[in-house]
């Protein structure tokens, strides 16, 4: 068992699948010789060759189209878009073709492709480099959407995504790439898609998050514990399919819920979770559901970015509101 960053874990999962499944092919802008903009694929072309790890042109639309064609013909392509803000031109292919292929052909064809992309802010990069477009993607029937929050979960969920018979969008939190390290068993064991992870048990309030915001959510839970407040922390991980039973069971125990995500507030995935709690868990709630999110503006640049992203202080304030209700 090695101690890996999230970036290392992604590299290890890709290497495992390349070594154990000849149908797996990686491609994207600069992922071969240079190992990708964040070096997630470093060394893979050297190890597995240019026929398995390919450099693609600067053309996101072409990358998505190639992936769909490869997948329809029996390969398992894993393509990389350098930043989530560059993937909007792929939506035509993803929504009109990848997501519909199984339904359109009545099951004769499937689309076992993975599209990987870094998401989220916190690295003070220019515009289009800190987007969080998960709600656009999760709203599309036929797509699965995953956003891991730790090296071990990134490893296991990426293996599951590559092995899945349908298209999976794999959203990698940019600011967690090198921030965290933990032991990861490089044994090829996948984690289930569509299952949330309870990271911390509690009885006073349920904190629900995913991706990079899980970090601040766990930090808030630590501070709450020092104040005598027991917070249960759930990492959603799979935004589509969404594991509502785990969230509902937690809220049935705690009676209160705070949802944390850095994407814009309106029509975010947090709103879907809150709507499900209202329709299926209303009698468990002792207070209205709170959301701590980004704002309904483009992600601002430089120091203003820190004001946009959910902070521990904002999470603690939301917990105080639901406890005081």
Buried (B, 14 or more C-beta within 10 A) or exposed (E): EEEBBBBBBBBBBBBBBBEEEEBBBBBBBBBBEEBBBBBBBBEBBEEBEEEBBBBBEEEBBBBBBBBBBBBBEEBBBBBBBBBBBBBBBBBEBBBEBBBBBBEEEEEEEBBBBBBBBBBBBBEBBEEBBBBBBBBBBBBBEBBBBBBBBBBBBBBBBBBBBBBBEBBBBBBBBBBBBEBBBBEBEBEBEBBEBBBBBBBBEBEBBBBBBBBBBBBBBBBBBEBBBEEEBBBBBBBBBBBBEBBBEBBBBBBEBBBBBBBBBBBBBEEBBBBBBBEBBEEBBEEBBEBBBBBBBBBEEBBBBEEEBEEBBBBBEBBBBBBBBBBEE
